[in-house]
Amino acid sequence: DLSLLRFISAELTRGYFLEHNEAKYTERRERVYTCMRIPKELEKLMFFGIFLCLDAFLYVFTLLPLRVFLAMFRFITLPCYGLRDRRLLQPAQVCDILKGVILVICYFMMHYVDYSMMYHLIRGQSVIKLYIIYNMLEVADRLISSFGQDILDALYWTATEPKERKRAHIGVIPHFFMAVLYVFLHAILIMVQATTLNVAFNSHNKSLLTIMMSNNFVEIKGSVFKKFEKNNLFQMSNSDIKERFTNYVLLLIVCLRNMEQFSWNPDHLWVLFPDVCMVVASEIAVDIVKHAFITKFNDITADVYSEYRASLAFDLVSSRQKNAYTDYSDSVSRRMGFIPLPLAVLLIRVVTSSIKVQGVLAYVCVVLFYCGLISLKVLNSIVLLGKSCQYVKEAKMEEKLFNPVLTATPGKPAGKQQGTFKSTQGISTDENGSTSVTNQPVHQKENMPSLLVTSNSDQFLTTPDGEEKDISQDSSELKHRSAKKDLLEIDRFTICGNRID
């Protein structure tokens, strides 16, 4: 006995009970809370990562010149001490000298690049053409960064490889010229980026600056609708940290060039300040929206950012140990794709061309400024090391710093022995989200002791489950390891391995 009146009455008085589907609605509420937590957790990771990049960047200007001086002093005074060992210099000293020589050569080569001519050449282009050029420069910067650290690592290993081995390389000098060419070309590419940004700041209607900021929001479209695992999100987070720090340095270069053109008038700085704030605010907003929706669509909790922060802290702590096998600045370069040498060359070139040092008082100010930079570097390093130890302890990773690992014995393949040093893995993801692993062999030292206490963060980050398990571990440790499985599989060579996000 149906009627229109009864249907309307049923629609008006119909009821339902949400508690019948409690799990579904609880999950929806947790997603809302996760999105609300993302800005705080993401910015804590970004803040920590930016200061890691700053530490590696300040190292080039402060401690690297002193280390080069000490290495050269050891080389000059070597006859006084005699050849007590077969090495003229320690591997770290050789790498320091190579970095210093590359910086000096590339700095003098940058003098042949006219910044003013480049500025007027770019300013004469149309707005749409500049927008396309800026996008191409961003892609080129990521591609050349992924290959650049490989070039530098190849140079360092070629220069410090034990001489008793059979030669399997083209020589130190060709690798050195490749490294110089890379740093020079990358510095020019960053200079073009800074010049394009400077043109956008100085345009009358600010249309180019608006288009360039809107380009950040296009990044959301290309990211949030793809499938992401924890490893891939970690890669993207590292890439965002590097991108944000690089943008800060580019904005510093733009401000220096503009202040020079206006005879260092402090009033002009307040003219630039709103545009700088707009660029920074748009970058932060894009990162927050992008990460919030990626975590929402892929059911990733906000606690994963604390795991990422602990992994970055593990890199710092392990690089400070006595038997660390890499410099921390190189570790940051491999992890985030941030290579400080080209950016340092460009900043030195801009500062020396913008600021004229004349007179005794000016040189005294330069010395005081250098001492201030050293103090900032030391203070930053101490604070970072303390916070890193705290994060590692909170994540219960400190036992990974002292785990004994068996090395491969000569004549046996390293991959067939349990507990040997693993080959470095580069994790890449195709369009469908499937993960592929590319092995990159790590050279083994001959005649090494069979037992070595390692401090490598690679052991923590690239150790598959099951190969280094100790059968004496209790059930709680196994449970903790399985909970950290996703983080254990994250590769330290994240950006400069095979993938650019």
Secondary structure, DSSP 8 states (H G I E B T S, - for coil): ---HHHHHHHHHH----GGGGHHHHHHHHHHHHHHHHHHHHHHHHHHHHHHHHHHHHHHHHTHHHHHHHHHHHHHHTHHHH---SS-SS-HHHHHHHHHHHHHHHHHHHHTTS-HHHHHHHHHTS-HHHHHHHHHHHHHHHHHHHHHHHHHHHHHHHHHHS-TTS---SS-HHHHHHHHHHHHHHHHHHHHHHHHHHHHHHH-SS-HHHHHHHHHHHHHHHTTTTS---HHHHHHHHHHHHHHHHHHHHHHHHHHHHHHHHTTT-HHHHHHHHHHHHHHHHHHHHHHHHHHHHHHHHTT--TTHHHHHHHHHHHHHHHHTSTT--S-HHHHHHHHH---HHHHHHHHHHHHHHHS---SHHHHHHHHHHHHHHHHHHHHHHHHHHHHHHHHHHHTT-GGGGS-EEE---TTS-GGGSTT----EEEEEE-TT--EEEEEE-----TT--SEEE---HHHHHS--TTTS--TT--HHHHHHHHHTHHHHT--SSTTTTT---
